[in-house]
Amino acid sequence: MKPNVKPLGDRIIVRRLEEAEVKKGGIIIPDTAKEKPLEAEVVALGTGKKNDDGKAMPFEVKEGNRVLIGKYSGTEVTISDVEYTILREEDILAIVG
């Protein structure tokens, strides 16, 4: 689902992907104690970063890419009851697969 928001400049909107919950030994970990997932899906791209000549540089990622981001990267926002993270392209660590 794509949010009805367009990021500006070199910003990207991603949706963190929930990891498969694994229960070992019957212990259930509450949601408040779980770590944020590091894997996310790119859902929207801004217009791109400008180089010294004022030309837009293309993004290395595209919508639909699965990426790795830092635990505390970006700014979290909720749009239509869905949590997204807005971050800069340089905050993306890697493209998965």
GIUR-V336743 format. One record per residue. RES is the residue in three letters. SS is DSSP state (h for helix, s for strand, l for the rest). OMEGA is omega in whole degrees, 0 to 359 (none if undefined). D_LAST is the distance of its C-alpha to the last C-alpha in Angstrom with 1 decimal. Layout:
((RES	SS	OMEGA	D_LAST) (RES	SS	OMEGA	D_LAST))
This chain:
((MET	l	182	20.9) (LYS	l	180	21.3) (PRO	l	179	23.9) (ASN	l	182	27.1) (VAL	l	178	26.6) (LYS	l	178	25.6) (PRO	l	181	24.6) (LEU	l	174	26.6) (GLY	l	183	25.8) (ASP	l	179	22.6) (ARG	s	183	21.9) (ILE	s	174	18.9) (ILE	s	178	19.2) (VAL	s	174	16.5) (ARG	s	180	17.0) (ARG	s	181	16.2) (LEU	l	180	14.7) (GLU	l	177	17.1) (GLU	l	178	16.3) (ALA	l	183	17.9) (GLU	l	180	21.5) (VAL	l	179	22.7) (LYS	l	178	26.5) (LYS	l	177	28.0) (GLY	l	177	31.7) (GLY	l	180	32.3) (ILE	l	178	31.7) (ILE	l	181	30.4) (ILE	l	179	29.0) (PRO	l	182	30.1) (ASP	h	182	27.8) (THR	h	181	29.5) (ALA	h	181	28.6) (LYS	l	176	24.9) (GLU	l	178	22.6) (LYS	l	177	20.4) (PRO	l	180	16.8) (LEU	l	182	14.5) (GLU	s	182	11.5) (ALA	s	177	12.4) (GLU	s	178	12.0) (VAL	s	181	13.5) (VAL	s	179	16.6) (ALA	s	180	18.9) (LEU	s	175	19.3) (GLY	l	183	22.6) (THR	l	179	24.5) (GLY	l	179	23.0) (LYS	s	179	24.5) (LYS	s	175	27.6) (ASN	l	183	28.4) (ASP	l	180	31.9) (ASP	l	180	33.1) (GLY	l	179	32.1) (LYS	l	179	29.5) (ALA	s	176	26.3) (MET	s	182	23.2) (PRO	l	176	20.0) (PHE	l	174	17.1) (GLU	l	178	13.9) (VAL	l	177	12.1) (LYS	l	180	13.1) (GLU	l	180	14.0) (GLY	l	177	11.7) (ASN	l	171	8.6) (ARG	s	185	7.5) (VAL	s	173	8.7) (LEU	s	178	10.7) (ILE	s	179	14.4) (GLY	l	181	17.6) (LYS	l	186	19.8) (TYR	l	181	22.6) (SER	l	171	20.9) (GLY	l	180	22.3) (THR	s	181	24.9) (GLU	s	178	24.7) (VAL	s	176	26.4) (THR	s	180	27.2) (ILE	s	181	27.5) (SER	l	178	29.0) (ASP	l	176	28.5) (VAL	s	181	24.7) (GLU	s	178	23.5) (TYR	s	174	21.4) (THR	s	176	20.8) (ILE	s	181	21.8) (LEU	s	177	20.6) (ARG	s	181	20.6) (GLU	h	181	17.6) (GLU	h	177	18.7) (ASP	h	177	18.1) (ILE	s	185	14.3) (LEU	s	184	13.2) (ALA	s	173	9.5) (ILE	s	182	6.5) (VAL	s	176	3.8) (GLY	l	none	0.0))
